């Protein structure tokens, strides 16, 4: 392999795949990135066996070929190089790098030792909008569970229909659900449970311009555009029936500015218990009272103006969960609905065009 590439293109390609390089591994090749040159471009790949990334960057290729070399070391070298063309040549299992007056040799492994990516037929997949997919990920992935006891909840449920797609995530105490119109076509309906680590990489690598293709093979899912590819293992199992936990009869309604409430909750939460993070909310006509009391620390009280319809209500929440939901709501006003202090609360943007709903289970008012 012999090629010439700009430092900027090499650095951007390495930065794109570096997130897939595991910090610790018993397989040395997983610490490497795969560099493959062909035609007028270079493919750079990385994997931790669960999530695999592959990006294409322009280059002047004199001789095709491939090699795997330590990814983080190559990234460090590239970061320090002057802004001049980088020449790369493979001799045996060694990559020679030249840029200006700088010369490096990195010991690598044969490209054949790099794990194969899943064989996925993208011709049988779905075409989706990058912008819509990014919106779904940003709105829901934060709500997944981190507990290993229920692995199904460690993933995001992604449902694709002919004219619509949606994502749902929950940890049993909070839930986030969003749907968007999707008329890009595909091969029928589908349902996947996708690890959030893979979705985070999709959000990071695809910039929201244009469309990408999504396809499945066995227990793997692939995302592909002209210059970016992401592959991930899927989580096996049946996702819980989330619709049955979304209340349909909440009759107490509060409308409040999202940013103002987020700020008030954040202030009050400063003195909340580090174990429960509990804050109490008291809703009255036109006013919301916020309170946190921790005996060995102190007290915090705040007030907020809002629109409220319904009888007076006192309810308690984990402040961290409430803040996460508010942080991911779009700017403007949000509508909160309640039934009792023990029933689930829903939070939605007042913009009727957005099919977005979050749910939070309350805490006990009295410990």
VMD Tcl script that draws the C-alpha trace (Angstrom):
set ca {
  {0.00 0.00 0.00}
  {1.32 3.41 -1.01}
  {-0.71 6.60 -0.70}
  {-0.68 10.33 -0.01}
  {-3.35 12.00 2.13}
  {-3.87 15.38 3.73}
  {-3.27 15.54 7.47}
  {-6.80 16.93 7.92}
  {-8.46 14.00 6.12}
  {-6.37 11.43 7.98}
  {-7.08 13.05 11.33}
  {-10.83 13.33 10.71}
  {-11.03 9.68 9.65}
  {-9.16 8.47 12.71}
  {-11.22 10.68 15.02}
  {-14.42 9.25 13.54}
  {-13.54 5.62 14.34}
  {-11.56 6.13 17.56}
  {-14.69 5.80 19.71}
  {-14.96 2.14 18.70}
  {-11.46 1.26 19.93}
  {-11.74 -0.47 23.34}
  {-9.54 0.88 26.15}
  {-8.81 -2.66 27.37}
  {-8.93 -5.86 25.35}
  {-7.44 -9.33 25.34}
  {-7.32 -9.28 21.52}
  {-4.45 -7.04 20.35}
  {-6.01 -6.49 16.91}
  {-8.99 -4.70 18.51}
  {-6.62 -1.93 19.61}
  {-5.80 -1.38 15.95}
  {-7.56 0.42 13.15}
  {-7.82 -1.16 9.72}
  {-6.56 1.03 6.87}
  {-7.53 -0.07 3.36}
  {-6.58 1.89 0.24}
  {-8.27 1.46 -3.11}
  {-8.92 3.77 -6.04}
  {-9.07 7.39 -4.88}
  {-9.94 6.82 -1.25}
  {-9.00 5.18 2.04}
  {-11.35 3.28 4.33}
  {-10.52 3.47 8.05}
  {-12.25 0.97 10.36}
  {-12.44 0.23 14.07}
  {-14.41 -2.22 16.20}
  {-14.94 -3.53 19.73}
  {-16.90 -6.52 18.31}
  {-20.21 -5.01 19.49}
  {-20.11 -1.75 17.52}
  {-18.04 -1.34 14.35}
  {-17.33 1.92 12.50}
  {-16.03 2.49 8.98}
  {-15.36 5.83 7.25}
  {-14.06 6.79 3.81}
  {-11.69 9.72 3.25}
  {-10.15 11.01 -0.02}
  {-6.52 10.14 -0.81}
  {-4.10 9.77 -3.71}
  {-3.57 6.00 -3.89}
  {-0.53 4.83 -5.85}
  {-0.84 1.20 -4.73}
  {-3.77 -0.45 -2.99}
  {-3.54 -2.66 0.06}
  {-4.28 -2.75 3.77}
  {-2.82 -3.04 7.26}
  {-3.92 -2.71 10.87}
  {-1.95 -0.44 13.22}
  {-2.44 0.83 16.80}
  {-5.31 3.29 16.45}
  {-4.69 5.63 19.34}
  {-0.96 5.92 18.59}
  {-1.64 6.72 14.94}
  {-4.18 9.31 16.05}
  {-1.66 10.90 18.44}
  {0.98 11.02 15.72}
  {-1.44 12.56 13.22}
  {-2.57 15.18 15.73}
  {1.03 16.42 16.12}
  {1.98 16.41 12.43}
  {2.43 19.70 10.53}
  {-0.32 20.68 8.13}
  {1.37 19.09 5.11}
  {0.62 16.03 2.92}
  {1.15 12.71 4.70}
  {2.79 9.85 2.83}
  {2.04 6.29 3.98}
  {3.63 3.06 2.81}
  {3.30 -0.53 4.01}
  {6.38 -2.75 4.19}
  {5.57 -6.17 5.56}
  {3.64 -5.64 8.80}
  {4.96 -2.11 9.30}
  {3.39 1.24 8.35}
  {5.84 3.97 7.36}
  {4.59 7.54 7.78}
  {6.24 10.68 6.41}
  {5.13 14.29 6.75}
  {7.50 17.22 6.22}
  {10.66 16.33 8.13}
  {8.89 13.82 10.39}
  {9.24 10.07 9.90}
  {7.53 7.25 11.83}
  {7.26 3.48 11.66}
  {4.40 1.69 13.37}
  {4.34 -2.06 13.85}
  {1.02 -3.54 12.80}
  {-0.81 -6.73 11.98}
  {-2.01 -8.15 8.68}
  {-5.35 -6.80 7.51}
  {-6.67 -10.38 7.38}
  {-6.50 -10.56 11.18}
  {-9.02 -7.75 11.59}
  {-12.53 -9.03 12.46}
  {-14.93 -9.22 9.54}
  {-17.88 -6.86 9.57}
  {-21.38 -8.40 9.44}
  {-22.49 -9.39 5.94}
  {-25.54 -7.17 5.45}
  {-27.47 -6.73 2.21}
  {-28.33 -3.03 2.13}
  {-30.40 -3.52 -1.02}
  {-33.05 -5.08 1.23}
  {-33.05 -2.25 3.76}
  {-34.84 0.99 4.57}
  {-33.91 4.51 3.51}
  {-34.33 7.01 6.34}
  {-33.67 10.70 6.83}
  {-30.48 11.38 8.79}
  {-32.09 14.41 10.43}
  {-35.15 12.42 11.58}
  {-33.02 9.59 12.90}
  {-30.79 11.98 14.86}
  {-33.87 13.66 16.33}
  {-35.27 10.32 17.55}
  {-31.95 9.33 19.13}
  {-31.48 12.65 20.92}
  {-35.04 12.57 22.26}
  {-35.04 9.03 23.65}
  {-31.64 7.37 24.18}
  {-31.04 9.18 27.49}
  {-33.86 7.20 29.13}
  {-32.39 3.67 28.75}
  {-31.61 1.58 31.80}
  {-28.06 0.94 33.00}
  {-29.01 -2.06 35.15}
  {-27.90 -5.48 33.93}
  {-30.82 -7.28 35.59}
  {-33.18 -6.34 32.71}
  {-31.03 -6.32 29.54}
  {-34.02 -5.58 27.29}
  {-34.29 -2.14 28.89}
  {-30.61 -1.49 28.13}
  {-31.65 -0.82 24.53}
  {-33.83 1.56 22.56}
  {-36.90 0.13 20.80}
  {-36.95 1.33 17.19}
  {-40.16 0.72 15.24}
  {-40.26 1.33 11.48}
  {-43.53 1.49 9.55}
  {-44.32 2.49 5.98}
  {-44.91 6.17 6.70}
  {-43.67 6.54 10.28}
  {-40.89 5.52 12.61}
  {-40.56 5.85 16.37}
  {-38.17 5.17 19.24}
  {-38.91 4.32 22.87}
  {-36.58 3.99 25.85}
  {-37.27 3.39 29.54}
  {-35.60 2.28 32.74}
  {-38.85 1.54 34.55}
  {-38.87 4.91 36.34}
  {-38.88 7.20 33.31}
  {-39.84 6.75 29.67}
  {-39.23 8.72 26.48}
  {-41.14 8.16 23.23}
  {-40.98 10.04 19.92}
  {-42.43 9.41 16.48}
  {-41.71 11.11 13.15}
  {-43.14 10.86 9.67}
  {-40.95 8.80 7.36}
  {-41.93 8.39 3.74}
  {-38.57 7.25 2.38}
  {-39.70 3.71 1.68}
  {-38.29 0.33 2.55}
  {-39.24 -3.31 2.79}
  {-42.23 -3.33 5.15}
  {-42.33 -2.85 8.90}
  {-39.67 -3.80 11.42}
  {-38.79 -3.61 15.10}
  {-35.31 -3.56 16.64}
  {-33.85 -3.17 20.13}
  {-30.66 -1.19 19.55}
  {-27.89 -0.52 22.11}
  {-27.63 3.22 22.85}
  {-23.85 3.07 22.34}
  {-24.45 2.28 18.67}
  {-27.11 4.98 18.30}
  {-24.75 7.52 19.85}
  {-22.20 6.66 17.16}
  {-24.85 7.01 14.45}
  {-25.79 10.43 15.81}
  {-22.13 11.43 15.92}
  {-21.08 10.18 12.47}
  {-24.09 11.15 10.35}
  {-24.39 14.91 10.18}
  {-28.10 15.16 9.47}
  {-27.76 16.02 5.80}
  {-29.38 13.67 3.31}
  {-30.39 10.04 3.85}
  {-28.84 6.77 4.95}
  {-29.70 3.12 4.44}
  {-30.52 0.78 7.32}
  {-30.55 -3.00 6.95}
  {-30.60 -6.08 9.16}
  {-28.93 -9.48 8.96}
  {-29.64 -11.98 11.76}
  {-28.82 -10.18 15.04}
  {-26.90 -7.30 13.44}
  {-28.03 -3.92 12.16}
  {-26.12 -1.76 9.69}
  {-26.27 1.96 8.88}
  {-24.64 3.16 5.65}
  {-24.13 6.32 3.61}
  {-21.59 6.96 0.85}
  {-18.78 7.67 3.33}
  {-19.91 6.29 6.70}
  {-20.89 2.86 8.01}
  {-21.96 1.70 11.49}
  {-22.65 -1.92 12.47}
  {-24.02 -3.15 15.78}
  {-25.29 -6.22 17.52}
  {-28.98 -6.08 18.42}
  {-30.43 -6.95 21.82}
  {-32.53 -10.11 21.65}
  {-35.91 -10.34 23.31}
  {-39.40 -8.86 23.46}
  {-39.70 -5.23 24.54}
  {-42.32 -4.60 27.26}
  {-45.71 -3.20 26.29}
  {-44.89 0.42 27.05}
  {-48.31 1.71 25.93}
  {-50.01 0.22 28.98}
  {-47.97 2.37 31.39}
  {-48.75 5.67 29.63}
  {-51.74 7.19 31.48}
  {-54.73 8.21 29.40}
  {-56.85 9.80 32.16}
  {-54.57 12.40 33.74}
  {-56.87 15.39 34.34}
  {-54.62 17.90 36.12}
  {-52.70 19.99 33.59}
  {-49.80 22.43 34.02}
  {-48.27 24.53 31.24}
  {-44.87 26.04 31.98}
  {-41.83 27.48 30.22}
  {-39.32 24.67 29.81}
  {-36.20 26.72 30.48}
  {-37.65 28.45 33.56}
  {-38.71 25.17 35.13}
  {-35.42 23.48 34.33}
  {-33.55 26.31 36.05}
  {-35.81 26.19 39.13}
  {-35.47 22.41 39.47}
  {-31.70 22.65 39.08}
  {-31.48 25.30 41.84}
  {-33.69 23.37 44.22}
  {-31.88 20.08 43.58}
  {-28.61 21.49 44.94}
  {-29.64 20.54 48.49}
  {-31.61 17.39 47.58}
  {-30.55 14.08 49.09}
  {-27.64 12.46 47.29}
  {-29.40 9.10 47.69}
  {-32.92 9.88 46.46}
  {-32.44 13.28 44.74}
  {-36.01 13.97 45.87}
  {-37.66 17.34 45.37}
  {-41.31 18.16 46.11}
  {-43.55 20.11 43.78}
  {-46.78 21.77 44.95}
  {-49.12 22.95 42.18}
  {-51.60 25.74 42.84}
  {-53.47 28.02 40.42}
  {-50.80 30.14 38.65}
  {-47.96 29.03 40.98}
  {-45.59 26.11 41.39}
  {-43.76 25.73 44.72}
  {-40.54 23.69 44.70}
  {-38.92 22.34 47.85}
  {-36.03 20.14 48.87}
  {-35.20 19.31 52.49}
  {-32.19 17.26 53.56}
  {-31.84 17.16 57.38}
  {-28.05 17.01 57.52}
  {-27.60 19.61 54.75}
  {-30.35 22.20 54.62}
  {-33.39 23.38 52.72}
  {-34.22 24.96 49.36}
  {-37.46 26.61 48.24}
  {-38.39 28.26 44.97}
  {-41.48 29.47 43.11}
  {-42.45 29.55 39.47}
  {-45.37 31.10 37.63}
  {-47.37 28.78 35.35}
  {-50.81 27.89 34.10}
  {-52.46 25.11 36.11}
  {-55.85 23.47 35.78}
  {-57.03 21.06 38.45}
  {-57.15 20.66 42.20}
  {-54.11 21.48 44.33}
  {-51.49 18.75 44.06}
  {-48.29 17.84 45.88}
  {-45.96 15.36 44.19}
  {-42.29 14.33 44.49}
  {-39.76 13.39 41.82}
  {-36.18 12.31 41.40}
  {-34.71 15.67 40.35}
  {-32.17 14.03 38.05}
  {-34.88 12.27 36.06}
  {-36.94 15.44 35.83}
  {-33.93 17.47 34.68}
  {-33.02 14.92 32.02}
  {-36.52 15.09 30.57}
  {-36.64 18.89 30.62}
  {-33.17 19.12 29.11}
  {-34.28 17.07 26.11}
  {-37.55 18.92 25.57}
  {-37.55 21.51 22.76}
  {-37.43 25.18 23.70}
  {-40.73 26.81 24.60}
  {-43.59 25.64 26.75}
  {-44.22 22.10 27.98}
  {-47.41 20.54 29.28}
  {-47.38 18.30 32.35}
  {-50.32 16.05 33.21}
  {-51.11 14.40 36.56}
  {-53.76 12.24 38.20}
  {-52.55 11.72 41.76}
  {-49.28 11.92 43.69}
  {-48.78 8.18 43.14}
  {-49.56 7.98 39.41}
  {-47.22 8.55 36.47}
  {-46.74 12.10 35.19}
  {-46.41 12.89 31.49}
  {-44.49 15.79 29.98}
  {-44.94 16.90 26.38}
  {-44.09 19.95 24.26}
  {-47.13 22.15 23.62}
  {-46.23 22.16 19.91}
  {-48.82 19.81 18.44}
  {-46.54 19.05 15.48}
  {-44.13 17.16 17.74}
  {-45.08 13.57 18.60}
  {-42.96 13.48 21.76}
  {-43.89 12.25 25.22}
  {-41.89 11.61 28.37}
  {-43.15 9.89 31.50}
  {-41.81 10.00 35.06}
  {-42.87 7.86 37.99}
  {-43.15 9.92 41.19}
  {-41.44 9.22 44.50}
  {-43.27 8.80 47.79}
  {-44.03 12.14 49.40}
  {-43.22 10.79 52.87}
  {-40.22 8.51 53.35}
}
mol new
graphics top color blue
foreach p $ca { graphics top sphere $p radius 0.5 }
foreach p [lrange $ca 0 end-1] q [lrange $ca 1 end] { graphics top cylinder $p $q radius 0.2 }
display resetview
